[in-house]
């Protein structure tokens, strides 16, 4: 699950600041337990391809290689996101043989 999401990020399919679905929703979409979805989100954070803002959600980083999660100019009215950058993208599950 984490690898699939990371591939979508690295391919540009999921753009910077795109919100991932909530972990419960991810679990449903991927047909896994909530614990597995949480672990996948944790792995993505460790790999610095997503970041989580408390009470806001989990978002694709501006640059996966940026250890400071460079958010650029932000607008506090937009929840700390660069103006007009935050968006939500549902993740379509692509069945794989090892799923």
N, C-alpha and C positions, 0 to 999 in steps of 0.2 A: 504494500500500500504506500509506504513512504517513498519507495523507489519510483512508483508510478507518478506520484505527485511531483517529486523532484524532477523527473524527466519532463513533465509538462512545464515546469518553471524554467528549466534550462533551455527548452526548445522555444520559449517565448509564448507558449500557449497561455500561460498564466502570467500576466504582466505585473510589474512592481506595484505594490499597495493593493493588489487584489485580495479581497477577504476570502479566506477558506470557509467552507461551511463549519458550523459548530461540530464538536467532536461526536456528539450523539448522531447528528446528521451524517457525518462521515462514516460512522459505524454502520448505519442503515444502508447507505449507498454502496459500501464495499462488502456488506454482508459479514461483518466481523463484530466481535464484542467491543464494548465501550473501552475496555482496558487496552485492546489492540489499537484502537483509534487514538487513544491517549499516548501510547508508546510511539506510534508513528509520528504524531505531532511533535513529541519530545525529540525524536531523532532528527526531524526536519529543523527544529530549533538548534540542536547541537551542530548540525551541518551549516547553520547560518543561512538557510534559504527562506526561512520564515521567522517572524517575530510575533510575540503575543503581547497585547495591551490589555491589562486587567479591565474587565467590564466592556471591552470593545470588540475583542476577537483576535484571530490569528491572521496575519497578512504576509504576503510575499515581500521579501526584502527588496530594497532598491537595487542592490548589487550583492549577489550571493558571496562574492569575495570580500565584501566590506565588513570587517569585524566590528565596526562601530554602527552598523545598520544606518547608514547615512540617509536620513529622512529629508534632507534639504530644507527649503523654506516651508514652514508649516503655518497653518491657520487654525488657531485654537477652536474656532467655531466649527471646524470640520473634524473635531476630535483629535487634533494633533497631526493630521495628515496634510501633505502638500495640497493646496487648493485644487479641486477638480481631479484629484488622483485616486481617491478611495473608491472602490467599486466591489461588487460581489459577483463571483462566478461560481455557479454550481459545478461540481465535478462529475462528469459522465464516466461511469465505470466501463472500462474496456476489458472484457473477459480475457484472461490469459491462461495458458495451460497450467501454470503453477499457482493459480489463484486459490 
